[in-house]
Amino acid sequence: MHVLLVEDDVLVGAGIEAGLRLHGLAVDRLSTVTEADAALQAFHTDVVILDLGLPDGNGMTLLARLRQRGDSVPVLVLTARDAVQDRVAGLRAGADDYLLKPFDLDELVARLQALLRRAGGHSQPMLVHGPLRLDPVSRQVWLHDAPVSLSRRELALLEVLLHSRRAVLSAEQLKDSLYGFEAEVESNAVNVHIHHLRRKLGSGIVKTVRGLGYQLGEPAPLPTDQVPT
């Protein structure tokens, strides 16, 4: 999961960024409405954490722009404004969730995961795709009830595909989700991770849609010598 964090307090922002990275998330941090607006038009992100009191304006301004241009990216408003009218205004403006400072990092991560589940049309915490299961909390994967060892990037790639199982995602969108906006990565990095997923979970787990990108496919079937008779 890639998170765009829009927070102008350096200490708070650095703490959130470090904590989210420890949970295996890719994070880019910006501090103004202008920077965030430009980034959201140029890059793909999975979820936005938005502070309201920013140096060049109110975070509500950015939220309104997003919704007016039809951008449905999940947005969690993170602010010290605890008045009921502020929370109501944020939700009515298009925020998907609202968390008050100070907060617990585990709660923030849980809320981000819930936002991504809802955006993908999932109601259960466990991501299930036929015989394949991924637990976003424990970061564990099973295929036919057997544990599968995935690297951090491979697991992040699988999670993105599971959350967007009906969508075709471009290589650039996948790169942004795995590495963030500014990371310099090898041009074939996404292809390498896809190759490893196919080797571990079956050649059909990632479908190539020629000229467009990639889509979740089907995991490997249970070997015939293990099928109950």
Contacts in CASP RR format, 6 or more apart in sequence:
PFRMAT RR
TARGET T0000
AUTHOR 0000-0000-0000
METHOD contacts of the structure
MODEL  1
MHVLLVEDDVLVGAGIEAGLRLHGLAVDRLSTVTEADAALQAFHTDVVIL
DLGLPDGNGMTLLARLRQRGDSVPVLVLTARDAVQDRVAGLRAGADDYLL
KPFDLDELVARLQALLRRAGGHSQPMLVHGPLRLDPVSRQVWLHDAPVSL
SRRELALLEVLLHSRRAVLSAEQLKDSLYGFEAEVESNAVNVHIHHLRRK
LGSGIVKTVRGLGYQLGEPAPLPTDQVPT
1 25 0 8 1.000
1 26 0 8 1.000
1 46 0 8 1.000
1 47 0 8 1.000
1 112 0 8 1.000
1 113 0 8 1.000
1 116 0 8 1.000
1 156 0 8 1.000
1 159 0 8 1.000
1 160 0 8 1.000
1 177 0 8 1.000
2 25 0 8 1.000
2 26 0 8 1.000
2 27 0 8 1.000
2 28 0 8 1.000
2 44 0 8 1.000
2 45 0 8 1.000
2 46 0 8 1.000
2 47 0 8 1.000
2 176 0 8 1.000
2 177 0 8 1.000
2 178 0 8 1.000
2 180 0 8 1.000
3 20 0 8 1.000
3 25 0 8 1.000
3 26 0 8 1.000
3 27 0 8 1.000
3 28 0 8 1.000
3 45 0 8 1.000
3 46 0 8 1.000
3 47 0 8 1.000
3 48 0 8 1.000
3 49 0 8 1.000
3 112 0 8 1.000
4 27 0 8 1.000
4 28 0 8 1.000
4 30 0 8 1.000
4 36 0 8 1.000
4 39 0 8 1.000
4 40 0 8 1.000
4 45 0 8 1.000
4 47 0 8 1.000
4 48 0 8 1.000
4 49 0 8 1.000
5 13 0 8 1.000
5 16 0 8 1.000
5 17 0 8 1.000
5 20 0 8 1.000
5 27 0 8 1.000
5 28 0 8 1.000
5 29 0 8 1.000
5 30 0 8 1.000
5 48 0 8 1.000
5 49 0 8 1.000
6 29 0 8 1.000
6 30 0 8 1.000
6 31 0 8 1.000
6 32 0 8 1.000
6 33 0 8 1.000
6 36 0 8 1.000
6 48 0 8 1.000
6 49 0 8 1.000
6 50 0 8 1.000
6 51 0 8 1.000
6 54 0 8 1.000
6 59 0 8 1.000
6 62 0 8 1.000
7 13 0 8 1.000
7 16 0 8 1.000
7 29 0 8 1.000
7 31 0 8 1.000
7 49 0 8 1.000
7 51 0 8 1.000
7 78 0 8 1.000
8 31 0 8 1.000
8 32 0 8 1.000
8 51 0 8 1.000
8 53 0 8 1.000
8 54 0 8 1.000
8 55 0 8 1.000
9 51 0 8 1.000
12 101 0 8 1.000
13 29 0 8 1.000
14 29 0 8 1.000
16 27 0 8 1.000
16 29 0 8 1.000
16 49 0 8 1.000
16 105 0 8 1.000
16 108 0 8 1.000
17 27 0 8 1.000
17 29 0 8 1.000
19 105 0 8 1.000
20 27 0 8 1.000
20 105 0 8 1.000
20 108 0 8 1.000
20 109 0 8 1.000
21 27 0 8 1.000
23 105 0 8 1.000
23 109 0 8 1.000
24 139 0 8 1.000
24 152 0 8 1.000
24 156 0 8 1.000
25 109 0 8 1.000
25 112 0 8 1.000
26 156 0 8 1.000
26 177 0 8 1.000
26 178 0 8 1.000
26 179 0 8 1.000
26 180 0 8 1.000
26 183 0 8 1.000
27 180 0 8 1.000
28 39 0 8 1.000
28 45 0 8 1.000
28 180 0 8 1.000
28 181 0 8 1.000
28 182 0 8 1.000
30 36 0 8 1.000
30 39 0 8 1.000
31 54 0 8 1.000
31 55 0 8 1.000
32 54 0 8 1.000
32 55 0 8 1.000
32 56 0 8 1.000
32 57 0 8 1.000
33 54 0 8 1.000
33 56 0 8 1.000
33 57 0 8 1.000
33 58 0 8 1.000
33 59 0 8 1.000
33 61 0 8 1.000
33 62 0 8 1.000
34 56 0 8 1.000
36 48 0 8 1.000
36 50 0 8 1.000
36 62 0 8 1.000
37 62 0 8 1.000
37 65 0 8 1.000
39 45 0 8 1.000
39 181 0 8 1.000
40 48 0 8 1.000
40 66 0 8 1.000
40 71 0 8 1.000
40 73 0 8 1.000
42 181 0 8 1.000
43 176 0 8 1.000
43 180 0 8 1.000
43 181 0 8 1.000
44 172 0 8 1.000
44 173 0 8 1.000
44 176 0 8 1.000
44 177 0 8 1.000
45 73 0 8 1.000
45 176 0 8 1.000
45 177 0 8 1.000
45 180 0 8 1.000
46 73 0 8 1.000
46 74 0 8 1.000
46 116 0 8 1.000
46 160 0 8 1.000
46 163 0 8 1.000
46 177 0 8 1.000
47 73 0 8 1.000
47 74 0 8 1.000
47 75 0 8 1.000
47 76 0 8 1.000
47 112 0 8 1.000
47 115 0 8 1.000
47 116 0 8 1.000
47 119 0 8 1.000
48 73 0 8 1.000
48 74 0 8 1.000
48 75 0 8 1.000
48 76 0 8 1.000
49 76 0 8 1.000
49 78 0 8 1.000
49 108 0 8 1.000
49 112 0 8 1.000
50 59 0 8 1.000
50 62 0 8 1.000
50 63 0 8 1.000
50 75 0 8 1.000
50 76 0 8 1.000
50 77 0 8 1.000
50 78 0 8 1.000
50 95 0 8 1.000
51 59 0 8 1.000
51 77 0 8 1.000
51 78 0 8 1.000
51 79 0 8 1.000
52 58 0 8 1.000
52 59 0 8 1.000
52 60 0 8 1.000
52 77 0 8 1.000
52 79 0 8 1.000
52 81 0 8 1.000
52 86 0 8 1.000
53 59 0 8 1.000
53 79 0 8 1.000
54 62 0 8 1.000
60 89 0 8 1.000
60 90 0 8 1.000
60 93 0 8 1.000
63 75 0 8 1.000
63 77 0 8 1.000
63 90 0 8 1.000
63 93 0 8 1.000
63 94 0 8 1.000
63 95 0 8 1.000
64 93 0 8 1.000
66 73 0 8 1.000
66 75 0 8 1.000
67 93 0 8 1.000
67 94 0 8 1.000
72 119 0 8 1.000
74 96 0 8 1.000
74 97 0 8 1.000
74 115 0 8 1.000
74 116 0 8 1.000
74 118 0 8 1.000
74 119 0 8 1.000
75 94 0 8 1.000
75 95 0 8 1.000
75 96 0 8 1.000
75 97 0 8 1.000
76 95 0 8 1.000
76 96 0 8 1.000
76 97 0 8 1.000
76 98 0 8 1.000
76 99 0 8 1.000
76 108 0 8 1.000
76 111 0 8 1.000
76 112 0 8 1.000
76 115 0 8 1.000
77 90 0 8 1.000
77 95 0 8 1.000
77 97 0 8 1.000
77 98 0 8 1.000
77 99 0 8 1.000
78 99 0 8 1.000
78 101 0 8 1.000
78 103 0 8 1.000
78 108 0 8 1.000
79 86 0 8 1.000
79 98 0 8 1.000
79 100 0 8 1.000
79 101 0 8 1.000
80 100 0 8 1.000
80 101 0 8 1.000
81 87 0 8 1.000
81 100 0 8 1.000
82 100 0 8 1.000
87 98 0 8 1.000
90 98 0 8 1.000
91 98 0 8 1.000
96 115 0 8 1.000
96 118 0 8 1.000
96 119 0 8 1.000
97 111 0 8 1.000
97 114 0 8 1.000
97 115 0 8 1.000
99 107 0 8 1.000
99 108 0 8 1.000
99 111 0 8 1.000
110 137 0 8 1.000
113 125 0 8 1.000
113 136 0 8 1.000
113 137 0 8 1.000
116 163 0 8 1.000
117 123 0 8 1.000
117 124 0 8 1.000
117 125 0 8 1.000
117 127 0 8 1.000
117 163 0 8 1.000
119 163 0 8 1.000
120 163 0 8 1.000
120 164 0 8 1.000
120 165 0 8 1.000
122 163 0 8 1.000
125 135 0 8 1.000
125 136 0 8 1.000
125 137 0 8 1.000
126 133 0 8 1.000
126 134 0 8 1.000
126 135 0 8 1.000
127 133 0 8 1.000
127 134 0 8 1.000
127 135 0 8 1.000
127 136 0 8 1.000
127 159 0 8 1.000
127 162 0 8 1.000
127 163 0 8 1.000
129 162 0 8 1.000
129 165 0 8 1.000
129 216 0 8 1.000
129 219 0 8 1.000
130 219 0 8 1.000
131 143 0 8 1.000
131 144 0 8 1.000
131 145 0 8 1.000
131 219 0 8 1.000
131 221 0 8 1.000
131 222 0 8 1.000
132 141 0 8 1.000
132 142 0 8 1.000
132 143 0 8 1.000
132 201 0 8 1.000
132 205 0 8 1.000
132 219 0 8 1.000
133 141 0 8 1.000
133 142 0 8 1.000
133 143 0 8 1.000
134 140 0 8 1.000
134 141 0 8 1.000
134 155 0 8 1.000
134 158 0 8 1.000
134 159 0 8 1.000
134 162 0 8 1.000
135 141 0 8 1.000
136 159 0 8 1.000
139 155 0 8 1.000
140 147 0 8 1.000
141 147 0 8 1.000
141 148 0 8 1.000
141 150 0 8 1.000
141 155 0 8 1.000
141 158 0 8 1.000
142 148 0 8 1.000
143 201 0 8 1.000
143 219 0 8 1.000
143 220 0 8 1.000
144 222 0 8 1.000
144 226 0 8 1.000
148 200 0 8 1.000
148 201 0 8 1.000
149 200 0 8 1.000
150 158 0 8 1.000
150 196 0 8 1.000
150 197 0 8 1.000
150 200 0 8 1.000
151 193 0 8 1.000
151 196 0 8 1.000
153 178 0 8 1.000
153 193 0 8 1.000
154 193 0 8 1.000
154 196 0 8 1.000
154 197 0 8 1.000
154 200 0 8 1.000
156 177 0 8 1.000
156 178 0 8 1.000
157 174 0 8 1.000
157 177 0 8 1.000
157 178 0 8 1.000
157 190 0 8 1.000
157 193 0 8 1.000
157 194 0 8 1.000
157 197 0 8 1.000
158 197 0 8 1.000
158 201 0 8 1.000
158 205 0 8 1.000
160 169 0 8 1.000
160 174 0 8 1.000
160 177 0 8 1.000
160 178 0 8 1.000
161 169 0 8 1.000
161 206 0 8 1.000
161 214 0 8 1.000
161 215 0 8 1.000
161 216 0 8 1.000
161 217 0 8 1.000
162 216 0 8 1.000
164 216 0 8 1.000
165 215 0 8 1.000
165 216 0 8 1.000
166 215 0 8 1.000
167 215 0 8 1.000
168 209 0 8 1.000
168 212 0 8 1.000
168 213 0 8 1.000
168 214 0 8 1.000
168 215 0 8 1.000
169 177 0 8 1.000
169 213 0 8 1.000
169 214 0 8 1.000
169 215 0 8 1.000
170 212 0 8 1.000
170 213 0 8 1.000
170 214 0 8 1.000
171 190 0 8 1.000
171 191 0 8 1.000
171 213 0 8 1.000
171 214 0 8 1.000
174 190 0 8 1.000
174 214 0 8 1.000
175 185 0 8 1.000
175 189 0 8 1.000
175 190 0 8 1.000
178 189 0 8 1.000
178 190 0 8 1.000
178 193 0 8 1.000
179 185 0 8 1.000
179 189 0 8 1.000
186 192 0 8 1.000
194 206 0 8 1.000
194 214 0 8 1.000
197 205 0 8 1.000
197 206 0 8 1.000
198 204 0 8 1.000
198 205 0 8 1.000
198 206 0 8 1.000
201 219 0 8 1.000
201 220 0 8 1.000
202 219 0 8 1.000
202 220 0 8 1.000
203 220 0 8 1.000
204 217 0 8 1.000
204 218 0 8 1.000
204 219 0 8 1.000
204 220 0 8 1.000
205 216 0 8 1.000
205 217 0 8 1.000
205 218 0 8 1.000
205 219 0 8 1.000
205 220 0 8 1.000
206 214 0 8 1.000
206 215 0 8 1.000
206 216 0 8 1.000
206 217 0 8 1.000
207 214 0 8 1.000
207 215 0 8 1.000
207 216 0 8 1.000
207 217 0 8 1.000
208 214 0 8 1.000
209 215 0 8 1.000
END
